[in-house]
């Protein structure tokens, strides 16, 4: 990616006082907050939890797990796909109108790559699909990203 691409994705890079755009590292130094970095790290390099063979995004089993387990007849990929999906419109709801298609596309691709790498590292014996549909219009659509294991059924007892 070129410097010009980042200036398009981060318009504030172009607001330096001397008329020259900020370098990303300088801009982060100027406006960055450690608390934001920690919060974003949970999005870009998330923790995962395993429960009954399912893998979920976050550090707890989703509250609706049992409900979706019954709804999807214990099919792991369907349960995970539903409970692990994230709408981009939910990321920054107070600033949704400021997002561009290019920004959502960039972040979606980075999330897809980072989630894929983290899942492979944390669960080397499992195969995952990370889905991000790149065909959207952010003004009218609410794109999502999700992950799931290949079609498998949970083993139930009794």
Kinemage of the C-alpha trace (Angstrom):
@kinemage 1
@onewidth
@group {chain A} dominant
@subgroup {mainchain}
@vectorlist {calphas} color= white
{ca unk a 1} P 0.000 0.000 0.000
{ca unk a 2} L 1.318 3.450 -0.844
{ca unk a 3} L 1.444 6.589 1.275
{ca unk a 4} L -1.297 8.048 -0.944
{ca unk a 5} L -3.563 5.077 -0.200
{ca unk a 6} L -3.201 5.626 3.531
{ca unk a 7} L -3.923 9.330 3.090
{ca unk a 8} L -7.186 8.367 1.403
{ca unk a 9} L -8.063 5.864 4.149
{ca unk a 10} L -7.024 8.242 6.956
{ca unk a 11} L -7.983 11.746 5.779
{ca unk a 12} L -6.587 13.349 8.937
{ca unk a 13} L -3.075 12.451 7.750
{ca unk a 14} L -3.444 15.351 5.311
{ca unk a 15} L -3.999 17.987 8.001
{ca unk a 16} L -0.436 18.768 9.054
{ca unk a 17} L 0.234 22.462 9.709
{ca unk a 18} L 3.067 22.744 7.189
{ca unk a 19} L 0.911 21.416 4.353
{ca unk a 20} L 2.767 18.099 4.265
{ca unk a 21} L 0.823 15.019 5.322
{ca unk a 22} L 1.625 13.333 8.604
{ca unk a 23} L 3.392 10.008 8.517
{ca unk a 24} L 1.222 7.360 10.138
{ca unk a 25} L 3.655 6.859 13.030
{ca unk a 26} L 3.668 10.603 13.799
{ca unk a 27} L -0.098 10.800 13.554
{ca unk a 28} L -0.464 7.870 15.972
{ca unk a 29} L 1.972 9.563 18.343
{ca unk a 30} L -0.079 12.754 18.141
{ca unk a 31} L -3.607 11.367 18.547
{ca unk a 32} L -3.094 7.785 19.736
{ca unk a 33} L -4.343 6.509 23.064
{ca unk a 34} L -2.990 3.317 24.653
{ca unk a 35} L -6.500 2.386 25.749
{ca unk a 36} L -7.660 2.529 22.110
{ca unk a 37} L -4.744 0.348 21.025
{ca unk a 38} L -5.622 -2.253 23.665
{ca unk a 39} L -9.290 -2.217 22.638
{ca unk a 40} L -8.486 -2.521 18.915
{ca unk a 41} L -6.100 -5.383 19.613
{ca unk a 42} L -9.092 -7.428 20.807
{ca unk a 43} L -10.640 -6.882 17.382
{ca unk a 44} L -7.568 -7.524 15.233
{ca unk a 45} L -5.962 -10.295 17.338
{ca unk a 46} L -8.908 -11.644 19.347
{ca unk a 47} L -9.098 -14.196 22.077
{ca unk a 48} L -11.065 -17.326 21.236
{ca unk a 49} L -12.798 -19.804 23.503
{ca unk a 50} L -13.700 -23.408 22.782
{ca unk a 51} L -16.873 -25.031 24.080
{ca unk a 52} L -18.116 -28.493 23.110
{ca unk a 53} L -15.998 -28.430 19.956
{ca unk a 54} L -17.215 -24.970 18.903
{ca unk a 55} L -14.858 -22.005 18.770
{ca unk a 56} L -16.158 -18.554 19.638
{ca unk a 57} L -14.822 -15.038 19.340
{ca unk a 58} L -14.174 -13.598 22.786
{ca unk a 59} L -13.447 -14.874 26.248
{ca unk a 60} L -16.871 -16.266 27.097
{ca unk a 61} L -19.407 -18.622 25.602
{ca unk a 62} L -22.125 -16.507 23.952
{ca unk a 63} L -25.299 -16.228 26.013
{ca unk a 64} L -27.432 -17.576 23.175
{ca unk a 65} L -25.226 -20.615 22.500
{ca unk a 66} L -27.727 -23.232 23.760
{ca unk a 67} L -30.557 -21.593 21.812
{ca unk a 68} L -28.603 -21.590 18.518
{ca unk a 69} L -27.271 -25.095 19.193
{ca unk a 70} L -30.866 -26.338 19.239
{ca unk a 71} L -31.949 -24.114 16.305
{ca unk a 72} L -29.096 -25.328 14.075
{ca unk a 73} L -29.420 -28.987 15.173
{ca unk a 74} L -25.862 -29.071 16.581
{ca unk a 75} L -24.196 -28.221 13.240
{ca unk a 76} L -20.996 -26.501 14.368
{ca unk a 77} L -20.425 -24.391 11.257
{ca unk a 78} L -23.951 -22.935 11.456
{ca unk a 79} L -23.738 -22.247 15.198
{ca unk a 80} L -20.306 -20.622 14.896
{ca unk a 81} L -21.212 -18.669 11.774
{ca unk a 82} L -24.165 -17.091 13.571
{ca unk a 83} L -22.539 -16.430 16.933
{ca unk a 84} L -19.196 -15.208 15.545
{ca unk a 85} L -20.515 -12.753 12.978
{ca unk a 86} L -19.882 -9.054 13.393
{ca unk a 87} L -21.583 -6.202 11.543
{ca unk a 88} L -19.288 -3.379 10.521
{ca unk a 89} L -22.109 -0.955 11.310
{ca unk a 90} L -21.819 -2.036 14.951
{ca unk a 91} L -18.124 -1.160 15.223
{ca unk a 92} L -18.495 2.600 15.295
{ca unk a 93} L -22.234 3.233 15.370
{ca unk a 94} L -21.829 6.839 16.463
{ca unk a 95} L -19.667 7.535 13.395
{ca unk a 96} L -21.069 5.151 10.777
{ca unk a 97} L -21.688 8.014 8.349
{ca unk a 98} L -17.956 8.823 8.332
{ca unk a 99} L -16.939 5.420 6.961
{ca unk a 100} L -16.177 4.923 3.290
{ca unk a 101} L -16.436 1.726 1.259
{ca unk a 102} L -12.639 1.781 0.910
{ca unk a 103} L -12.138 1.919 4.691
{ca unk a 104} L -14.574 -0.930 5.358
{ca unk a 105} L -12.971 -3.004 2.599
{ca unk a 106} L -9.469 -2.369 3.980
{ca unk a 107} L -10.441 -3.224 7.564
{ca unk a 108} L -12.461 -6.264 6.452
{ca unk a 109} L -9.492 -7.667 4.564
{ca unk a 110} L -7.124 -7.068 7.500
{ca unk a 111} L -9.577 -8.674 9.927
{ca unk a 112} L -10.027 -11.669 7.644
{ca unk a 113} L -6.261 -12.181 7.438
{ca unk a 114} L -5.598 -11.624 11.142
{ca unk a 115} L -8.475 -13.837 12.303
{ca unk a 116} L -7.357 -16.576 9.905
{ca unk a 117} L -3.802 -16.430 11.243
{ca unk a 118} L -4.894 -16.353 14.887
{ca unk a 119} L -7.329 -19.248 14.469
{ca unk a 120} L -4.638 -21.314 12.717
{ca unk a 121} L -2.171 -20.539 15.508
{ca unk a 122} L -4.594 -21.243 18.364
{ca unk a 123} L -6.275 -24.312 16.810
{ca unk a 124} L -3.780 -25.936 14.420
{ca unk a 125} L -5.779 -29.174 14.136
{ca unk a 126} L -8.989 -27.409 13.064
{ca unk a 127} L -9.925 -25.975 9.664
{ca unk a 128} L -11.712 -22.619 9.625
{ca unk a 129} L -13.369 -20.455 7.029
{ca unk a 130} L -13.301 -16.708 7.615
{ca unk a 131} L -15.878 -14.936 5.464
{ca unk a 132} L -15.958 -11.287 4.498
{ca unk a 133} L -18.049 -10.459 1.440
{ca unk a 134} L -16.212 -7.719 -0.441
{ca unk a 135} L -19.197 -6.949 -2.670
{ca unk a 136} L -21.102 -4.254 -0.746
{ca unk a 137} L -22.127 -0.621 -0.728
{ca unk a 138} L -21.650 0.699 2.789
{ca unk a 139} L -24.299 3.381 2.305
{ca unk a 140} L -26.997 0.727 1.832
{ca unk a 141} L -25.468 -2.510 3.164
{ca unk a 142} L -24.165 -3.580 6.555
{ca unk a 143} L -21.289 -5.917 5.668
{ca unk a 144} L -20.337 -8.662 8.089
{ca unk a 145} L -17.397 -10.849 8.886
{ca unk a 146} L -17.641 -14.252 10.509
{ca unk a 147} L -15.749 -17.501 10.955
{ca unk a 148} L -16.696 -21.133 11.367
{ca unk a 149} L -15.314 -24.653 11.136
{ca unk a 150} L -16.082 -26.902 8.204
{ca unk a 151} L -19.441 -28.677 8.471
{ca unk a 152} L -19.426 -30.832 11.556
{ca unk a 153} L -22.070 -31.965 13.994
{ca unk a 154} L -21.667 -31.856 17.748
{ca unk a 155} L -21.668 -35.181 19.527
{ca unk a 156} L -24.487 -35.260 22.011
{ca unk a 157} L -24.769 -37.491 25.021
{ca unk a 158} L -27.852 -39.135 26.429
